[in-house]
Amino acid sequence: MRNCIWSSLLLFCIVFTSFSQSKSIEKGTYSSTNKGQTIKLNFLEGNKYELVLSSGEYKVKGDSLLFSQNKKEDDAFNLTFKNDRKAKKIKIKFLDTSYYPFYIGTQKGAESVQYQRLSDIKTKVDPEFANADLEFDIDRTDYLYLVVEGYETETKLYKYALPKDVSEVTIKYDFDIVEDLKIFGFFDKKSNELKITGPSGKDPIIFLSEKGTPPPPVASNIIAIEKQSISNWTYPGKESLISEDFGSETVDSASPVTDSVAYPLSKFDFKFKIENNLKDALAVTKNAKSKFLVVSVDSKNPSAKADFDSFLKDQESQVGYNMYDAYNPEYDLFNYYLATSEDKKWLKTNKITDDPSVIVLNNDGDVLATAKFGLSDKNPAFEYYFDKKLKKANILYSFNKIIKNKKATDADLILAFNNATVTELPYDYESDDVSNEENSSDFKLVKVVLDKKEVSQIWKKLIEGHQKDTKPNMFLVETILKEIKNQGFSKQFFKDDRVLNDTDFLSIDYLIKHYNAIEKANAEVDNTTDPATKITNLSSEISSALQINSYVSGEGVEGNANQNKIISIYKKLITIGKGGFECYKNYFAYLSQESEGSTNNTAYLKEFNAYFNTYLSSEKGNAIEKLDEMYTAIDPNSQYSYDGWNSFKDYHSNLCNSAAWAVVLKPANSGFMKDAINWSEYSLIVAKNNPYYLDTLAQLYYKDGQKDKAIITQELAVKFLNMDVEEQTASEIRETLTKMQNGTY
């Protein structure tokens, strides 16, 4: 019997019969953002309610829906700031401190981090625990650390850069960070039904139209500049979590914590090399390729040189701590130069008229950002987060520069697309990072607007022009893989959650054509010199992209053509012997969805039988040992690697049972009867005494004329019924046995 369980639960609705409706509570929608959550509570008719635990955005593509969640990062804390230059202290407002493994740390510049346990502060300022929230003051500081200590899990540590004039920080802790739900939607015009389904495409949840409810308010969050997951986190003088008394011990919060250091105790002795003139500074930055040049203009300040040197000293100290005990280019992001009177012509040419000001250039000497303040006034700006925003602006500027250059070569264009693809987005990617708005207290970044149609046409010509390549261009390969998975330049430039188009299918053909050469080149990759990222499993990468995009196939001639292309790609991978588990898994999910409304499952069962005979058949050896070999070969980043061996094993037993059950249900599939018996027997080798599987096998035996064997097997199905089997299903299994015994089946 088919075991229908949708593993990705979208929402749940509970009938609450004991609730006595109060006149003061009206039916409708209530929203809560308590503890950093966004939860919607709907009171319905008949004393029912529903909780919606996940929200986000959707886009309409024809009759299909593309869902995405708003929250892109796994920040456990939501921080909001208030500024007041006159404030001598910083007020901390920690909302709802009922969860106690919290620590708060402060750090001035590159000094040691000073930690206190939140429960200790609570005991001091609110000994009666009268308030759910906690308010206290701290001395002015540059960085704030928030720690959620884990006992059986890793400790989570977040570092935040505080604005220069901050006077108040409000902190919320998000207790339940919901994972990204990979769900898809399709609107059936004939039935007026909205069908929402998971990655497998099976067992959709059906929705009927209701009046909409207002969306919950969108919070403006401050993102941590650094995050760590730490096992056995501690600092000198810290008490063990096991003996923690959750605040019963009184501690003087005014007393300093001695030598409290969570970050490295040692540091690399890092020094900047400052050039004597702008020409040399530009040349050094150009050779560095991945760095930016920061030019400080401060000619009216008599202490400009001293301020510049002081700034550099602070930056050297911070960079040295980040590098720990050896040079790491990841943290050496900027070169610095103090402009002199000899640079007036260059400043005029670049229309730099403000003094003081700070100018940030890329390695080609193009101006990316300007600011109307002195360098020493913007220390926190040169942190990791600002670097990300600069990279985003630089990618847009450089890409536009290349495509507008009529002398740009094919190689130049490929590198431009590749650079845009592999550059990591900044944390606040959803906002307009490179806006051109005036703000005297921040940088003004260069703004570039790309034409989507023009970019698409250039990319199409590149793909078409490389179809006759005799060997793969690995820059192109890397760019294609990112693009077809909605992680490429389209996402970077236009924030599109796009679907596969003709150019994408042509790109996938390029990957399949050069499959063996790509695998060989990938095996020889040296990540320190080769630009291409490590491809764990090319077949898995392609099939994942197909699965993500296949749900938007749509109806009509265009939709059918797209479906046929998807099927064609799967078949090509299987034909060249590159099917593998991930490919087949997604292919089966697609085929089974396509055949749900058909009178037979011939196409699906034929493909499944080929997979079974190749990988699972008892002729290949011990079933469990063969599964273990397949599991070991899986991409470590795949779903089933994360879910573990038991999930992988259950998938295959369910897969075999579902295929066999299709033969039971549809007479048109009877040509697979003998095969289905093999599949069903296999499912019981992997998952012994499963009543669903026994029921399937018994009915196959009976239809095959093996009636005595069928009755014995069905008796076992009844014997192994348990509380996990739904009562209706259990009743059907018993009824089937009765029919077999009296000859009425």
C-alpha positions in Angstrom: 0.0 0.0 0.0 1.2 3.4 -0.9 2.7 5.3 2.1 1.8 9.0 1.4 3.7 11.4 3.7 4.8 14.8 2.5 8.1 15.4 4.4 8.1 19.2 3.9 5.2 20.5 6.0 4.2 24.0 5.0 1.8 24.9 7.8 -0.5 23.2 10.3 -4.0 23.8 11.4 -5.3 22.4 14.7 -8.9 22.0 15.9 -9.0 23.3 19.4 -12.3 22.1 20.9 -11.7 23.2 24.5 -11.4 26.9 23.7 -14.3 28.9 25.0 -14.7 31.9 22.7 -14.6 35.2 24.6 -16.7 38.1 23.4 -13.5 40.2 23.6 -11.7 38.1 21.0 -12.9 38.5 17.5 -12.3 36.2 14.6 -9.6 37.2 12.2 -5.8 37.4 11.8 -3.4 38.3 14.6 0.3 38.8 14.0 3.2 38.6 16.5 6.9 39.5 16.2 7.6 38.5 19.8 11.1 37.2 20.4 12.1 38.1 16.8 9.5 35.7 15.4 6.9 36.5 12.7 3.9 34.3 13.5 0.4 34.7 12.1 -2.5 33.4 14.2 -5.9 33.1 12.5 -9.1 32.6 14.5 -11.6 30.7 12.4 -15.2 29.6 12.6 -16.1 26.6 14.8 -13.5 27.4 17.5 -10.6 26.6 15.2 -7.3 28.3 14.8 -4.3 28.1 12.6 -0.7 29.1 13.1 1.4 30.2 10.1 5.1 29.7 11.0 6.7 30.7 7.7 6.4 33.7 5.5 8.2 35.4 2.7 7.6 36.5 -0.9 6.3 35.0 -4.0 6.4 35.7 -7.7 3.9 34.7 -10.4 5.3 32.9 -13.5 2.3 32.2 -15.7 0.1 29.9 -13.6 2.9 29.0 -11.2 4.2 30.5 -8.0 7.8 30.8 -6.9 8.2 31.1 -3.1 11.1 32.6 -1.2 11.6 33.5 2.4 12.5 37.0 3.5 15.1 35.9 6.0 18.3 35.0 4.2 20.6 34.7 7.2 20.6 32.6 10.3 21.1 35.5 12.7 19.6 34.5 16.0 19.4 38.1 17.2 17.6 41.2 15.8 19.3 44.5 16.8 18.0 48.0 16.4 19.9 51.2 17.3 19.2 54.7 18.5 21.9 57.5 18.2 22.7 60.4 20.5 26.1 62.0 20.3 25.7 63.4 23.9 25.1 60.0 25.5 27.9 59.0 27.8 26.7 55.4 28.2 25.0 52.9 25.9 21.6 51.6 27.1 21.0 47.9 26.4 17.4 46.7 26.1 17.3 42.9 26.0 13.7 41.8 25.3 12.4 38.7 27.0 15.3 37.2 28.9 13.5 34.0 30.0 16.0 31.9 28.0 19.2 32.1 30.1 22.3 30.7 28.3 23.1 34.3 27.0 26.3 36.2 27.3 27.1 39.7 26.3 30.6 41.0 25.4 32.1 44.4 24.6 35.3 45.2 22.8 37.1 48.5 22.3 39.2 48.5 19.1 41.5 45.5 19.2 41.4 45.1 23.0 40.2 41.9 24.7 36.5 41.0 24.7 34.9 41.6 28.1 32.0 39.1 28.8 29.2 38.9 31.4 26.5 36.3 31.8 23.1 37.9 31.2 21.6 36.1 34.2 24.2 37.7 36.4 23.2 41.2 35.2 19.6 40.3 35.6 20.2 39.3 39.3 21.9 42.6 39.9 19.5 45.0 38.3 16.2 43.1 38.7 16.7 40.7 41.7 13.0 40.1 42.0 12.8 39.1 38.3 9.7 41.4 38.1 10.2 42.3 34.4 10.5 40.0 31.4 12.8 42.5 29.7 16.2 43.5 30.9 17.6 47.1 30.8 21.2 48.1 31.8 23.9 50.4 30.8 27.4 49.7 29.4 30.4 51.9 28.7 30.8 53.2 25.2 32.4 50.5 23.0 33.2 49.7 19.3 31.9 46.1 19.1 29.1 44.1 20.8 29.3 40.3 21.1 26.1 38.2 21.7 26.5 34.5 22.6 23.9 31.7 22.9 25.7 29.0 24.8 24.9 25.4 23.8 25.2 22.4 26.1 24.6 19.5 23.7 24.9 21.7 20.7 27.5 24.3 19.5 27.6 27.7 21.0 26.6 30.5 18.6 28.6 33.7 18.7 27.7 36.9 16.8 29.8 40.1 16.5 28.2 43.5 15.8 29.9 46.8 14.9 28.2 49.6 16.8 27.6 53.0 15.1 29.8 55.7 16.4 27.1 57.7 18.1 25.0 54.8 19.4 23.1 55.5 22.6 20.7 52.6 22.8 20.6 49.0 21.5 17.4 46.9 21.6 18.0 43.2 21.2 15.5 40.5 20.4 16.3 36.8 20.3 14.7 34.7 17.6 14.0 31.3 19.3 12.8 29.5 16.2 14.6 30.2 13.0 12.6 28.4 10.4 14.6 26.6 7.6 14.1 27.6 4.0 11.0 25.7 2.7 11.6 24.5 -0.8 8.0 24.7 -1.9 6.4 25.4 -5.2 2.9 26.4 -6.3 0.6 26.0 -9.4 -2.8 27.4 -9.9 -5.3 25.0 -11.7 -7.7 27.3 -13.6 -10.1 24.4 -14.2 -10.7 23.6 -10.6 -9.7 27.0 -9.1 -7.3 25.2 -6.8 -3.9 26.4 -5.7 -1.6 23.4 -5.4 1.5 23.7 -3.1 4.1 20.9 -3.1 7.6 20.1 -2.0 10.8 19.3 -4.0 9.5 15.8 -4.9 6.4 17.2 -6.6 4.3 14.5 -4.9 1.2 14.8 -2.7 0.4 18.5 -3.1 -1.6 20.4 -0.5 -4.7 22.0 -2.1 -5.8 25.5 -1.3 -9.0 27.3 -2.2 -9.2 31.1 -2.5 -10.0 33.2 0.6 -9.9 36.9 1.3 -6.3 38.0 1.9 -5.0 39.1 5.2 -2.5 42.0 5.7 1.1 40.9 5.8 3.1 41.1 9.0 5.3 44.2 9.5 8.8 43.8 8.0 11.5 44.5 10.6 14.7 46.3 9.7 17.5 44.1 11.1 21.1 44.8 11.8 23.2 41.9 10.6 26.2 40.5 12.5 29.5 41.2 10.8 31.0 37.9 12.0 29.4 34.6 13.2 30.9 31.5 14.8 29.7 28.1 15.9 32.0 27.0 18.7 32.2 23.7 20.5 32.9 24.0 24.3 33.0 27.8 24.2 34.5 29.4 27.3 36.6 32.3 28.6 38.8 32.6 31.7 36.7 32.6 34.8 33.6 31.4 33.2 31.5 28.9 35.1 30.4 25.6 33.5 27.0 25.6 31.9 26.2 22.3 33.6 26.4 23.9 37.1 24.7 27.2 36.0 22.1 28.3 38.5 20.2 30.5 36.1 20.6 33.7 38.0 20.3 32.7 41.7 23.9 33.9 42.4 24.4 37.6 42.9 27.2 39.1 40.9 28.4 42.7 40.9 27.9 43.7 37.2 30.0 46.7 37.7 33.1 44.6 38.4 35.2 44.0 35.3 35.6 40.5 33.9 39.3 39.6 34.0 41.0 38.5 30.8 37.8 37.5 29.0 38.8 36.7 25.5 36.8 34.7 22.9 38.9 35.7 19.9 42.5 34.7 19.4 44.9 35.5 22.2 47.8 36.0 19.8 47.8 38.2 16.7 49.8 38.5 13.4 52.1 41.6 13.3 50.5 43.1 10.3 51.7 46.4 8.7 50.5 48.4 5.8 52.9 49.5 3.1 52.0 53.1 2.3 53.2 54.5 -1.1 54.8 57.9 -1.4 52.7 59.0 -4.4 49.3 58.3 -6.0 50.8 56.7 -9.1 52.6 54.0 -7.1 49.5 53.5 -4.9 47.4 52.8 -7.9 50.0 50.5 -9.5 50.3 48.4 -6.3 46.5 48.1 -6.0 46.2 47.1 -9.6 48.7 44.3 -9.1 46.8 43.1 -6.0 43.6 42.6 -8.2 41.3 41.8 -5.3 42.0 45.0 -3.2 40.6 48.5 -3.0 42.5 51.7 -2.7 41.3 54.2 -0.1 42.4 57.8 -0.7 42.1 60.3 2.1 41.8 64.0 1.3 42.3 66.2 4.4 44.5 69.1 3.3 42.8 71.7 5.6 43.6 69.6 8.7 47.0 70.5 10.2 47.1 67.1 12.0 46.1 65.2 8.9 49.2 63.1 8.8 49.0 62.2 12.5 45.3 61.3 12.1 46.1 59.2 9.1 48.9 57.3 10.9 46.6 56.8 14.0 43.9 55.4 11.8 46.4 53.0 10.1 47.6 51.8 13.5 44.1 51.0 14.6 43.4 49.2 11.3 46.7 47.2 11.5 45.8 46.1 15.0 42.4 44.8 14.0 43.6 43.1 10.8 46.4 41.5 12.8 43.9 40.0 15.3 41.7 38.7 12.4 44.7 37.0 10.8 45.6 35.4 14.2 49.1 34.1 13.6 49.8 34.1 9.9 49.1 36.4 6.9 45.6 35.9 5.4 44.7 37.9 2.3 41.0 37.6 3.1 41.4 40.3 5.8 43.9 42.5 3.8 41.2 44.3 1.9 42.3 47.9 1.5 45.4 49.9 0.5 45.6 53.4 1.9 47.0 56.7 0.6 46.9 60.3 2.0 46.5 62.7 -0.9 49.0 65.6 -1.2 49.1 68.9 -3.1 50.6 67.1 -6.1 47.3 65.2 -6.5 45.1 68.3 -7.2 44.9 67.6 -10.9 43.8 64.0 -10.3 41.2 65.2 -7.8 39.9 67.8 -10.3 39.7 65.2 -13.1 37.6 62.9 -10.9 35.4 65.8 -9.7 36.5 65.5 -6.1 35.8 68.9 -4.5 35.1 68.1 -0.9 37.8 68.5 1.7 37.9 66.4 3.9 36.7 63.4 1.9 37.4 59.7 1.4 37.5 58.1 -2.1 37.5 54.3 -2.7 38.9 53.0 -6.0 39.0 49.6 -7.6 42.1 48.1 -8.9 41.6 49.8 -12.3 41.5 53.2 -10.6 37.8 53.7 -11.1 36.0 55.6 -8.3 33.5 53.3 -6.5 32.6 55.4 -3.5 33.0 58.8 -2.0 32.3 60.3 1.4 32.3 63.8 2.9 34.2 63.2 6.0 37.7 62.5 7.2 39.2 59.0 7.3 39.5 58.9 11.1 35.7 59.6 11.4 34.8 56.3 9.7 36.7 53.5 11.3 33.9 50.9 11.3 33.2 51.5 7.6 36.3 49.5 6.6 34.9 46.2 8.0 33.9 43.1 6.2 30.3 44.3 5.5 31.5 47.5 3.7 33.9 45.3 1.6 30.9 43.3 0.4 29.0 46.4 -0.7 32.1 47.6 -2.5 32.5 44.3 -4.3 28.8 44.5 -5.4 29.3 48.0 -6.7 32.6 47.0 -8.4 31.1 44.0 -10.1 28.3 46.1 -11.5 30.6 48.8 -12.6 33.3 46.5 -14.1 30.7 44.3 -15.9 29.0 47.3 -17.5 32.4 48.7 -18.5 33.2 45.4 -20.3 29.9 45.0 -22.2 30.0 48.6 -23.4 33.5 48.1 -24.7 33.4 47.3 -28.4 36.9 45.9 -28.2 36.1 43.4 -25.4 37.1 39.9 -26.4 35.1 36.7 -25.9 37.4 35.8 -23.0 36.8 39.2 -21.4 33.1 38.7 -21.5 33.3 35.2 -20.0 35.4 36.5 -17.2 33.0 39.4 -16.6 30.1 37.0 -16.2 32.2 34.7 -14.1 33.3 37.4 -11.7 29.7 38.5 -11.3 28.7 35.0 -10.6 31.2 33.9 -8.0 31.2 37.2 -6.0 29.4 36.7 -2.7 26.4 39.0 -2.1 26.3 41.4 0.8 24.1 40.5 3.8 21.4 43.1 3.0 21.2 41.9 -0.6 17.5 42.4 -0.7 17.9 46.1 -0.2 19.3 48.6 -2.7 22.9 48.3 -1.6 24.4 50.6 -4.2 21.8 53.4 -4.0 22.9 56.8 -5.1 21.1 58.6 -2.2 22.9 61.5 -0.5 23.9 60.8 3.1 26.5 63.0 4.7 27.3 60.4 7.3 27.9 57.5 4.9 29.5 56.6 1.6 27.9 57.3 -1.7 28.5 54.4 -4.0 28.6 54.5 -7.7 25.3 53.5 -9.3 25.0 51.3 -12.4 21.7 50.2 -14.0 22.1 47.2 -16.3 19.7 46.4 -19.2 18.3 42.9 -18.5 17.6 42.2 -22.2 21.0 43.3 -23.3 22.7 41.1 -20.7 20.6 38.1 -21.7 21.4 38.6 -25.3 25.2 38.8 -24.7 25.0 35.6 -22.5 23.0 33.8 -25.2 25.6 34.7 -27.9 28.4 33.4 -25.7 26.7 30.1 -25.1 25.8 29.7 -28.8 29.4 30.6 -29.8 30.9 27.9 -27.6 28.8 24.9 -28.7 31.6 23.7 -31.0 34.3 23.8 -28.3 36.6 20.8 -28.3 37.4 21.2 -24.6 35.4 23.0 -21.8 36.1 26.5 -20.7 36.1 26.1 -16.9 35.2 29.7 -16.3 32.1 29.2 -18.5 31.3 25.8 -16.8 31.3 27.5 -13.3 29.2 30.3 -14.6 26.7 28.0 -16.2 26.3 25.9 -13.0 25.6 28.9 -10.9 23.2 30.4 -13.4 21.0 27.4 -13.9 20.7 27.0 -10.1 19.5 30.7 -9.7 22.7 31.6 -8.0 24.4 33.4 -10.9 24.7 36.8 -12.5 20.9 37.1 -13.0 20.4 36.8 -9.3 23.3 39.2 -8.6 22.2 41.9 -11.1 18.4 41.7 -11.2 17.6 39.6 -8.0 15.5 37.3 -10.3 14.3 33.9 -9.2 14.2 32.9 -12.8 13.3 29.7 -14.6 15.2 27.7 -17.2 15.0 29.1 -20.7 16.3 28.0 -24.1 19.8 29.5 -23.3 19.9 27.5 -20.1 19.0 24.2 -21.8 21.8 25.0 -24.4 24.1 25.6 -21.5 23.3 22.2 -19.9 23.9 20.6 -23.3 27.4 22.2 -23.1 28.0 20.6 -19.7 26.8 17.1 -20.9 28.9 17.3 -24.1 32.0 17.9 -22.1 31.0 15.9 -19.0 34.1 13.6 -18.9 36.5 16.5 -19.6 34.9 18.6 -16.9 35.2 15.8 -14.4 38.9 15.3 -15.3 39.6 19.1 -15.0 37.7 19.2 -11.8 39.8 16.4 -10.3 42.9 18.3 -11.1 41.6 21.6 -9.6 44.0 23.4 -7.2 41.8 25.7 -5.3 44.7 28.1 -4.7 45.3 28.8 -8.4 42.3 27.6 -10.4 39.3 29.9 -10.6 36.7 27.1 -10.9 35.0 25.9 -7.8 35.1 22.3 -6.8 32.3 20.4 -8.5 31.4 17.5 -6.2 29.0 15.8 -8.6 28.1 17.3 -12.0 25.1 15.1 -12.6 23.7 16.0 -9.2 24.2 19.7 -9.9 22.3 19.5 -13.2 19.5 17.4 -11.9 19.0 19.7 -8.9 18.7 22.7 -11.3 16.1 20.8 -13.3 14.2 19.8 -10.2 14.1 23.4 -8.9 12.8 24.7 -12.2 10.6 21.9 -13.5 7.6 22.9 -11.5 7.0 26.0 -13.6 6.6 24.1 -16.8 3.0 25.3 -17.2 0.4 24.2 -19.7 0.0 24.5 -23.4 2.5 24.2 -26.3 5.3 26.2 -24.6 4.9 24.3 -21.3 4.9 20.9 -23.0 8.1 21.9 -24.9 9.8 22.8 -21.7 8.8 19.5 -20.1 10.1 17.6 -23.0 13.4 19.4 -22.7 13.7 18.5 -19.0 13.0 14.9 -19.8 15.5 15.0 -22.6 18.2 16.2 -20.3 17.6 13.5 -17.7 17.7 10.9 -20.5 21.0 12.3 -21.9 22.6 12.0 -18.4 21.3 8.4 -18.0 22.3 7.4 -21.6 26.0 8.5 -21.0 26.0 6.5 -17.7 26.0 9.6 -15.5 22.6 9.1 -13.9 23.4 8.3 -10.4 21.2 8.5 -7.4 20.6 12.3 -7.3 19.7 12.4 -11.0 17.3 9.4 -10.8 15.7 10.7 -7.6 14.7 14.0 -9.2 13.8 12.3 -12.5 11.5 9.9 -10.8 9.8 12.7 -8.8 9.2 14.5 -12.1 8.0 11.5 -14.0 5.7 10.3 -11.2 4.1 13.8 -11.0 3.6 13.9 -14.8 1.9 10.5 -14.8 -0.5 11.1 -11.8 -3.5 11.8 -14.0 -2.7 9.1 -16.6 -4.2 5.7 -17.0 -0.7 4.1 -16.8 2.8 4.8 -15.5 4.6 3.1 -18.3 7.3 5.8 -18.9 8.0 6.1 -15.2 8.0 2.3 -14.5 10.3 1.7 -17.4 12.9 4.1 -16.2 12.5 2.9 -12.6 13.0 -0.7 -13.7 16.3 0.3 -15.4 17.5 2.0 -12.2 16.4 -1.0 -10.1 18.2 -3.5 -12.3 21.4 -1.3 -12.4 21.7 -0.4 -8.8 19.3 -2.4 -6.5 18.6 -5.8 -7.9 19.7 -8.7 -5.7 21.8 -9.9 -8.6 24.1 -7.0 -7.8 24.8 -8.4 -4.3 23.6 -7.8 -0.8 20.9 -5.1 -0.8 22.1 -3.3 2.3 25.7 -3.4 1.2 24.8 -2.0 -2.2 22.8 0.8 -0.6 25.7 1.6 1.6 28.0 1.9 -1.4 25.6 4.3 -3.1 25.2 6.4 0.1 29.0 6.7 0.5 29.2 8.1 -3.1 26.6 10.8 -2.6 27.5 14.4 -2.8 28.2 15.4 0.9 26.2 18.6 0.3 23.1 16.8 -0.8 19.8 16.4 1.1 20.3 12.7 1.8 23.8 13.2 3.1 22.4 15.6 5.6 19.4 13.4 6.5 21.6 10.4 7.1 21.7 6.7 6.3 18.2 5.8 7.6 16.5 8.4 5.4 18.4 7.2 2.4 17.4 3.6 3.1 13.8 4.6 3.7 13.7 6.5 0.5 14.6 3.4 -1.5 12.2 1.1 0.3 9.4 3.7 -0.2 10.4 4.2 -3.9 10.2 0.4 -4.6 6.9 0.1 -2.8 5.4 3.1 -4.6 6.4 1.8 -8.0 5.0 -1.7 -7.1 1.8 -0.1 -5.8 1.3 1.7 -9.2 1.1 -1.8 -10.8 -1.5 -2.8 -8.2 -3.7 0.2 -8.8 -3.6 0.5 -12.6 -4.4 -2.5 -14.8 -2.7 -0.8 -17.7 0.6 -1.4 -15.8 0.1 -5.2 -15.6 3.0 -5.7 -18.0 5.3 -4.9 -15.1 3.8 -7.5 -12.8 6.9 -9.7 -12.4 9.1 -6.7 -12.1 6.8 -5.2 -9.5 7.0 -8.4 -7.4 10.8 -8.0 -7.4 10.5 -4.4 -6.3 8.1 -5.2 -3.6 10.2 -8.0 -2.2 13.2 -5.7 -2.2 11.3 -3.1 -0.1 10.7 -5.7 2.5 14.4 -6.7 2.5 15.3 -3.1 3.4 12.4 -2.5 5.8 11.2 -5.8 7.3 7.6 -6.5 8.4 6.3 -3.2 7.1 2.5 -3.7 6.9 2.1 -1.2 3.9 4.8 -3.1 1.9 3.4 -6.5 2.9 -0.1 -5.4 1.7 1.4 -4.3 -1.7 3.3 -7.6 -2.1 0.3 -9.7 -1.2 -1.9 -8.0 -3.7 0.7 -8.5 -6.4 1.0 -12.2 -5.6 -2.8 -12.5 -5.9 -3.0 -10.7 -9.2 -0.1 -12.9 -10.5 -2.1 -16.1 -9.6 -0.1 -17.0 -6.5 -3.1 -16.9 -4.2 -1.9 -19.1 -1.4 1.3 -17.0 -1.1 -0.8 -13.9 -1.3 -3.0 -14.9 1.7 0.0 -15.8 3.8 1.7 -12.5 3.0 -1.6 -10.5 3.7 -1.9 -12.3 7.1 1.6 -11.0 7.9 0.4 -7.5 6.9 -2.5 -7.8 9.4 -0.2 -9.2 12.1 2.2 -6.3 11.9 -0.4 -3.6 12.0 0.4 -1.1 14.8 -0.6 2.3 16.2 1.4 4.1 13.4 -1.0 2.8 10.7 -4.1 4.9 10.2 -7.3 3.2 11.2 -8.9 3.5 7.7 -5.8 1.9 6.2 -5.7 -0.9 8.8 -9.4 -1.6 8.1 -8.6 -1.8 4.3 -5.8 -4.2 4.9 -8.0 -6.5 7.0 -10.8 -6.3 4.5 -8.4 -7.3 1.7 -7.4 -10.4 3.6 -11.0 -11.3 4.1 -11.7 -10.9 0.3 -8.6 -13.1 -0.5 -9.7 -15.8 1.9 -13.3 -16.0 0.6 -12.3 -15.5 -3.1 -14.0 -12.2 -3.6 -10.8 -10.1 -4.1 
